[in-house]
Amino acid sequence: MPLTITDPIKLIFAILLPPLGVFLEVGFKGPFWINIILTLLGYIPGIIHALYVILKH
């Protein structure tokens, strides 16, 4: 999908606070909760998942 004007902001949030970046992309759906768990288990997996979700949608 093409990048939108808000994607750079979401990507910055995905690096600083991964669940916030995912929330801005999909809301309170499944990927958000998965990202919370991944971020709690390790910060790097949370970042990777957040980038994946933002760039996929």
DSSP file (Angstrom, degrees, kcal/mol; ACC not computed):
  #  RESIDUE AA STRUCTURE BP1 BP2  ACC     N-H-->O    O-->H-N    N-H-->O    O-->H-N    TCO  KAPPA ALPHA  PHI   PSI    X-CA   Y-CA   Z-CA
    1    1 A M              0   0    0      0, 0.0     2,-0.0     0, 0.0    56,-0.0   0.000 360.0 360.0 360.0 149.0    0.0    0.0    0.0
    2    2 A P        -     0   0    0      0, 0.0     2,-0.2     0, 0.0     0, 0.0  -0.361 360.0-103.6 -69.8 151.7    1.2    3.5   -0.6
    3    3 A L        -     0   0    0      1,-0.1     2,-0.2    -2,-0.0    52,-0.0  -0.479  34.4-147.4 -73.4 144.3    2.5    5.6    2.3
    4    4 A T    >   -     0   0    0     -2,-0.2     3,-0.9     1,-0.0    -1,-0.1  -0.548  30.0 -99.5-104.8 175.8    0.2    8.2    3.7
    5    5 A I  T 3  S+     0   0    0      1,-0.2     4,-0.3    -2,-0.2    -1,-0.0   0.777 121.1  51.4 -67.3 -26.8    1.1   11.5    5.3
    6    6 A T  T 3> S+     0   0    0      1,-0.2     4,-2.2     2,-0.1     3,-0.3   0.567  84.5  88.8 -88.9  -8.3    0.8   10.1    8.8
    7    7 A D  H <> S+     0   0    0     -3,-0.9     4,-2.6     1,-0.2     5,-0.2   0.884  83.5  54.0 -61.0 -40.9    3.0    7.1    8.3
    8    8 A P  H  > S+     0   0    0      0, 0.0     4,-1.9     0, 0.0    -1,-0.2   0.891 110.0  48.8 -60.5 -35.5    6.2    8.8    9.3
    9    9 A I  H  > S+     0   0    0     -4,-0.3     4,-2.3    -3,-0.3    -2,-0.2   0.922 111.8  48.6 -67.3 -43.2    4.6    9.9   12.6
   10   10 A K  H  X S+     0   0    0     -4,-2.2     4,-2.3     1,-0.2    -1,-0.2   0.884 109.8  52.6 -63.2 -38.7    3.4    6.3   13.2
   11   11 A L  H  X S+     0   0    0     -4,-2.6     4,-1.3     2,-0.2    -1,-0.2   0.881 108.2  50.3 -66.6 -37.6    6.9    5.0   12.5
   12   12 A I  H  X S+     0   0    0     -4,-1.9     4,-2.3     1,-0.2     3,-0.4   0.932 112.7  46.4 -65.1 -44.7    8.4    7.3   15.0
   13   13 A F  H  X S+     0   0    0     -4,-2.3     4,-3.1     1,-0.2     8,-0.5   0.856 106.7  59.8 -64.3 -33.8    5.9    6.2   17.6
   14   14 A A  H  < S+     0   0    0     -4,-2.3    -1,-0.2     1,-0.2    -2,-0.2   0.829 110.9  41.0 -64.0 -30.6    6.6    2.6   16.7
   15   15 A I  H  < S+     0   0    0     -4,-1.3    -2,-0.2    -3,-0.4    -1,-0.2   0.879 122.9  37.8 -83.5 -40.4   10.2    3.0   17.6
   16   16 A L  H  < S+     0   0    0     -4,-2.3    -2,-0.2     1,-0.2    -3,-0.2   0.927 141.3   2.7 -77.4 -45.9    9.7    5.1   20.7
   17   17 A L  S >X S-     0   0    0     -4,-3.1     4,-1.4    -5,-0.2     3,-1.2  -0.743  70.1-164.3-144.5  88.2    6.6    3.3   22.1
   18   18 A P  H 3> S+     0   0    0      0, 0.0     4,-2.0     0, 0.0     5,-0.2   0.816  84.7  54.4 -51.1 -44.7    5.5    0.4   19.9
   19   19 A P  H 3> S+     0   0    0      0, 0.0     4,-2.6     0, 0.0     5,-0.1   0.864 106.3  54.0 -61.8 -31.6    2.0   -0.1   21.2
   20   20 A L  H <> S+     0   0    0     -3,-1.2     4,-2.4    -7,-0.3     5,-0.2   0.913 107.1  50.5 -66.7 -41.5    1.1    3.5   20.4
   21   21 A G  H  X S+     0   0    0     -4,-1.4     4,-0.9    -8,-0.5    -1,-0.2   0.904 113.3  45.5 -61.2 -41.3    2.3    3.2   16.8
   22   22 A V  H  X>S+     0   0    0     -4,-2.0     4,-3.0     2,-0.2     5,-0.6   0.898 110.5  54.0 -69.1 -40.0    0.1    0.1   16.4
   23   23 A F  H  X5S+     0   0    0     -4,-2.6     4,-1.9     1,-0.2    -2,-0.2   0.911 105.7  52.7 -60.2 -42.3   -2.8    1.7   18.1
   24   24 A L  H  <5S+     0   0    0     -4,-2.4    -1,-0.2     1,-0.2    -2,-0.2   0.794 115.9  42.1 -64.1 -26.2   -2.7    4.7   15.7
   25   25 A E  H  <5S+     0   0    0     -4,-0.9    -2,-0.2    -3,-0.4    -1,-0.2   0.913 136.2   5.4 -85.6 -47.0   -2.8    2.2   12.8
   26   26 A V  H  <5S-     0   0    0     -4,-3.0    -3,-0.2     1,-0.3    -2,-0.2   0.526  87.2-139.9-121.2  -8.3   -5.4   -0.4   13.8
   27   27 A G     << -     0   0    0     -4,-1.9     2,-0.5    -5,-0.6    -1,-0.3  -0.511  67.1 -21.0  80.4-152.3   -7.0    0.8   17.1
   28   28 A F  S    S+     0   0    0     -2,-0.2    -1,-0.2     4,-0.1    -5,-0.1  -0.142 101.3 123.8 -88.2  39.8   -7.8   -1.7   19.9
   29   29 A K  S >> S-     0   0    0     -2,-0.5     4,-1.2    -3,-0.2     3,-1.0  -0.231  80.8 -76.2 -90.0-175.9   -7.8   -4.7   17.6
   30   30 A G  H 3> S+     0   0    0      1,-0.2     4,-2.4     2,-0.2     5,-0.2   0.847 124.9  56.9 -51.9 -46.9   -5.8   -7.9   17.9
   31   31 A P  H 3> S+     0   0    0      0, 0.0     4,-2.2     0, 0.0    -1,-0.2   0.835 103.4  56.4 -59.6 -30.8   -2.5   -6.6   16.6
   32   32 A F  H <> S+     0   0    0     -3,-1.0     4,-1.9     2,-0.2    -2,-0.2   0.941 110.0  43.5 -63.9 -46.8   -2.5   -3.9   19.4
   33   33 A W  H  X S+     0   0    0     -4,-1.2     4,-2.0     2,-0.2    -1,-0.2   0.873 112.8  52.4 -69.2 -36.6   -2.8   -6.5   22.1
   34   34 A I  H  X S+     0   0    0     -4,-2.4     4,-2.6     1,-0.2    -1,-0.2   0.907 109.2  51.1 -62.2 -40.7   -0.2   -8.8   20.5
   35   35 A N  H  X S+     0   0    0     -4,-2.2     4,-2.6    -5,-0.2    -2,-0.2   0.868 105.7  54.5 -67.4 -35.6    2.1   -5.8   20.4
   36   36 A I  H  X S+     0   0    0     -4,-1.9     4,-2.1     2,-0.2    -1,-0.2   0.941 111.2  45.9 -60.5 -45.9    1.6   -5.1   24.1
   37   37 A I  H  X S+     0   0    0     -4,-2.0     4,-2.0     1,-0.2    -2,-0.2   0.931 113.8  48.3 -63.7 -45.6    2.6   -8.7   24.9
   38   38 A L  H  X S+     0   0    0     -4,-2.6     4,-1.8     1,-0.2     8,-0.5   0.883 111.1  50.8 -63.3 -38.2    5.6   -8.6   22.6
   39   39 A T  H  < S+     0   0    0     -4,-2.6    -1,-0.2     1,-0.2    -2,-0.2   0.880 110.1  49.6 -67.7 -37.5    6.7   -5.3   24.0
   40   40 A L  H  < S+     0   0    0     -4,-2.1    -1,-0.2     1,-0.2    -2,-0.2   0.856 112.5  47.9 -68.2 -34.3    6.5   -6.6   27.6
   41   41 A L  H  < S-     0   0    0     -4,-2.0     2,-0.2     1,-0.3    -2,-0.2   0.800 137.3 -19.9 -75.7 -28.6    8.5   -9.7   26.6
   42   42 A G     X  -     0   0    0     -4,-1.8     4,-1.5    -5,-0.2    -1,-0.3  -0.794  53.1-132.3-179.6 135.5   11.1   -7.6   24.9
   43   43 A Y  H  > S+     0   0    0     -2,-0.2     4,-2.0     1,-0.2     5,-0.1   0.889 104.3  54.7 -64.6 -41.1   11.3   -4.1   23.5
   44   44 A I  H  > S+     0   0    0      1,-0.2     4,-2.6     2,-0.2     5,-0.2   0.920 105.9  50.5 -63.9 -46.2   12.9   -5.2   20.2
   45   45 A P  H  > S+     0   0    0      0, 0.0     4,-2.4     0, 0.0    -1,-0.2   0.879 109.7  53.1 -59.4 -33.9   10.2   -7.7   19.3
   46   46 A G  H  X S+     0   0    0     -4,-1.5     4,-2.3    -8,-0.5    -2,-0.2   0.899 109.7  47.5 -64.9 -40.6    7.6   -5.0   20.0
   47   47 A I  H  X S+     0   0    0     -4,-2.0     4,-2.7     2,-0.2     5,-0.2   0.931 111.9  49.5 -65.6 -45.7    9.3   -2.6   17.6
   48   48 A I  H  X S+     0   0    0     -4,-2.6     4,-2.2     1,-0.2    -2,-0.2   0.928 113.3  46.3 -60.5 -45.4    9.7   -5.2   14.9
   49   49 A H  H  X S+     0   0    0     -4,-2.4     4,-2.7    -5,-0.2    -1,-0.2   0.904 111.6  51.8 -64.7 -40.9    6.0   -6.1   15.1
   50   50 A A  H  X S+     0   0    0     -4,-2.3     4,-2.6     1,-0.2     5,-0.2   0.929 110.7  47.3 -62.5 -44.8    4.9   -2.5   15.2
   51   51 A L  H  X S+     0   0    0     -4,-2.7     4,-2.5     1,-0.2     5,-0.2   0.905 112.0  51.4 -62.4 -40.4    6.9   -1.7   12.0
   52   52 A Y  H  X S+     0   0    0     -4,-2.2     4,-1.9    -5,-0.2    -2,-0.2   0.938 111.7  46.0 -61.2 -47.7    5.4   -4.8   10.4
   53   53 A V  H  X S+     0   0    0     -4,-2.7     4,-2.0     1,-0.2    -2,-0.2   0.920 114.9  46.9 -63.8 -44.0    1.8   -3.8   11.2
   54   54 A I  H  < S+     0   0    0     -4,-2.6    -1,-0.2     1,-0.2    -2,-0.2   0.917 116.3  42.9 -66.7 -42.8    2.3   -0.2   10.1
   55   55 A L  H  < S+     0   0    0     -4,-2.5    -1,-0.2    -5,-0.2    -2,-0.2   0.761 113.9  52.6 -76.4 -23.0    4.0   -1.1    6.8
   56   56 A K  H  <        0   0    0     -4,-1.9    -2,-0.2    -5,-0.2    -1,-0.2   0.891 360.0 360.0 -77.6 -40.4    1.6   -3.9    6.1
   57   57 A H     <        0   0    0     -4,-2.0    -1,-0.2    -5,-0.2    -2,-0.2   0.471 360.0 360.0 -82.2 360.0   -1.7   -1.9    6.5
